[in-house]
Amino acid sequence: MDTWRPLLETTLAHAVEYLDSLPDRPVWARASYEEMLDTLGGSLPDGPRDPTAVVAELATAADRGLTAIPGGRFYGFVNGGTHPAALAADWLTTAWDQNAGLAALGPAAAAAEATAARWILDLLDLPATASVGFVTGGMMANFTGLGAARHAQLARVGWDVECRGLVGSPGIRVVVGADRHDTVLLALRYLGLGTDAVVAVPTDDQGRIRADALAEALSASSSGGDQPTIVCLQAGEVHTGAFDPFGPAVDIAHQHGAWVHVDGAFGLWAAAAPSTRPLVAGIAAADSWATDAHKTLNTPYDSGIAIVRDAAAHRAAFGVSGAYLITTETGDPLELVPEFSRRARGFPVWAVLRSLGREGVADLVAGLCARARQMADGVAAIPGAAVLNDVVFTQVLTAFGDGDDATTLAVAARMLEEGTAAMTPSTWRGQAVLRISVSNWSTTEEDVDRTLAALRRVAAEVKATEPEPY
């Protein structure tokens, strides 16, 4: 046991050194994957080494290959940082090493999840009787919600999918917006429903599903009968941050007997702040919801949350029994997720919610939106730059060089090289764009100002290197 103290003290020192470096270190990793393979590679040692020395070696070797995702100027993809309370709780989670599958095996882990689940349902104004599973991320949260939907919709027409499988079943039609996230399609593949079952509905210029087009699609059944149907809506389009019109869309779907699943990886948290709550009006009437705690709530990776209104359908889809399992009458966490043994993900979620409270979460969400608005206003003032979306939440969609794709891509590449901030390129409506996602609790007004100064500088440098037109 004498090993623990020097090992953890060394680990603490390296962790604090890294966190202290965030304000000044380059945001994008300074070494490539290939360079990291050389640095961390080599042959497996023949014999054991001192764990403290190994940790010190890892911290030193990995440093240039680390992206400053926890810092206030990382705006790539949609990655949150880590709130201090969640970080500390995650360290304890590792030290405690609890298996969160069974309540009897990990009563503290199960209780933390149950409490965090209750707090989340209250905070997001979702049905208090809904069931909640803690999964790896938005991908598996979508998988879990859609798995419950698959069970319920096939059971409605007398088909037991858990016993009979999908071969010979009536099949399920899945209606999605044209700008749905790819994890929804991947979840459908995992569930055996396939992408041929998907009907894509037109969206508006911000990526919101059109309610009239949804009604038309639901009225046109390929089988001519009462086909089991799932409708997937979206809280936060990954480029624009737009929210589907949940009130009318959910009503239309339910009129056609459809199950409504909401992919709210980062946007579901809009319900937690008074200023953004109107964006999700009507969302509580859906049947399942998927979100990430490691995005807007700022817990460490990995932390996804699957919520299902019909707890019986949820448990029917994922429940399991075994003679050797010590189960409880009220149910166990493993019945709500596609895993048996797993990390106790509820502890960091419990800790950040306990630390922030209702007002703190609302301030977190509102603060991210305020910084996004500040960013959008600053980008719009850069010559040749444009903001392409209505900035309603945390996403800012930009282009440079008066919409020239090559210029935008050049600005994106130079920003990553320059190191002040990180944001990621993409394509929207056939145009090259630079996505700025404000998702970190620690992003300050000064962080945004520094980012905007770097963007102005880089945009001017790119323009100066462009050939003059004839």
Buried (B, 14 or more C-beta within 10 A) or exposed (E): EEEEEEBBEBBEEBBEEBBEBBBEBBBBBBBEEEEBEEBEEEEEEEEEEEBBEBBBEEBEEBBBBBBBBBBBBBBBBBBBBBBBBBBBBBBEBEEEEBBBBBBEBBEBBBEBBBBBBEBBBEBBEBBEEBBBBBBBBBBBBBBBBBBBBBBBBBBEBEBEBEEEEBEEBBBBBBBBBEBBBEBBBBBBEBBBBBEEBBBBBBBBEBBBBBBEBBBEBBEEEEEEEEBBBBBBBBBBBBBBBBBBBBBBBBBBBBEBBBBBBBBBBBBBBBBBBEEBBEBBEBBBBBBBBBBBBBBBBBBBBBBBBBBBBBBBBBBBBBBEEEEEBEBEEEBBBBBBBBBEEBBBBBBBBBBBBBBBEEEBBBBBBBBBBBBBBBBBBBBEEBEBBBBBBBBBBBBBBBBBBEBBBEBBBBBBEBBBEBBBBBBBBBEBEEBBBBBBBBBBBBBBEEBBEBBBEBBBBBBEEBBEEEEEEE
